[in-house]
């Protein structure tokens, strides 16, 4: 059967519709408030300061806008009106433009919102515009102008070139830093002896190295980009080393040793590694005077180590022993055998007579 209509059903429909209307009204009001706030914030945005200059000495009028920061602009001309539009509000004074260029400009005004300048021209002109950094150049050329339009001033071109070089250098530095983060560390091993300290650069390959000895420093230039691990070198430096620093430039890496006082520096290669020995001259002299036997033992150890590292084919082969010869036996009267101290002194004298104070081999050098 068909249900009979009751007045209470109508009341139930009216109540939800009223609630929807109230919600819609509140949403519209909130949107209006938000739009007003956004519009107020946009209008309250600070305007970019700019200076305007004009010149008419070259047979045409050049208007230059110099902004405090880079501002996008748009220049158009029509019906004798030149309109310069800005993407952001600009605070610029254009009242004196008509008097400074009376033969070209009849009147000029700035838009209330600061986003444009309107200039009334006295006659038709050819328009030429150029942007250079924070500068906007607007040239009003006579209709009889022949040839290419005027260019930028020389000093502006030089400034733009300098900025381009600086930007390119900054990009290279950023790329170099990114490459350095991906490079593996090249270890620098350090060992300390009584009279010198040894720094061993474990290079990944046979990389060319150039040395430059300065008054209180030694500079190593590695012909490759390398990232050195100087933790051991900087952890406990010897008294004669002021510091060790590294720097990477383009495709080369430099390492600088700073010294304190008079030092003795030796550099040489050991396979693919590069070795730097740093010793204090006074300490070496005192060690030689107080303990010549110990100094001689150190030199002998260095000499033997160098001979062991000498590659084959460089003339370092030991001479073959001569064949034994038969000598008739002779009767020698017995003599008193020397004591142990005398034998040690004679052996030390013979060694010091053949080995100089400084050992020089083809594999090392003295700087």
Secondary structure, DSSP 8 states (H G I E B T S, - for coil): ------HHHHHHHHHHHHHHHHHHHHHHHHHHHHHHHHHHHHHTS--EEEEEEEE-TTSSEEEEEEESS---EEEEEETTEEEEEESS-EE---TTHHHHTTTTEEEEEE-TTSSEEEEEESS--EEEEEEETTEEEEEEE-TT--SS-----HHHHHHHHHHHHHHHHHHHHHHHHHHHHHS-EEEEEEEE-SS-EEEEE--SS---EEEEE-SSEEEEEESS--EEE-HHHHHS--TTEEEEEEEEETTEEEEEEEE-SSEEEEEEEETTEEEEEEEEHHHHHHHHHH-HHHHHHHHHHHHHHHHHH--TTSS------------------------HHHHHHHHHHHHHHHS-SS---TTEEE-
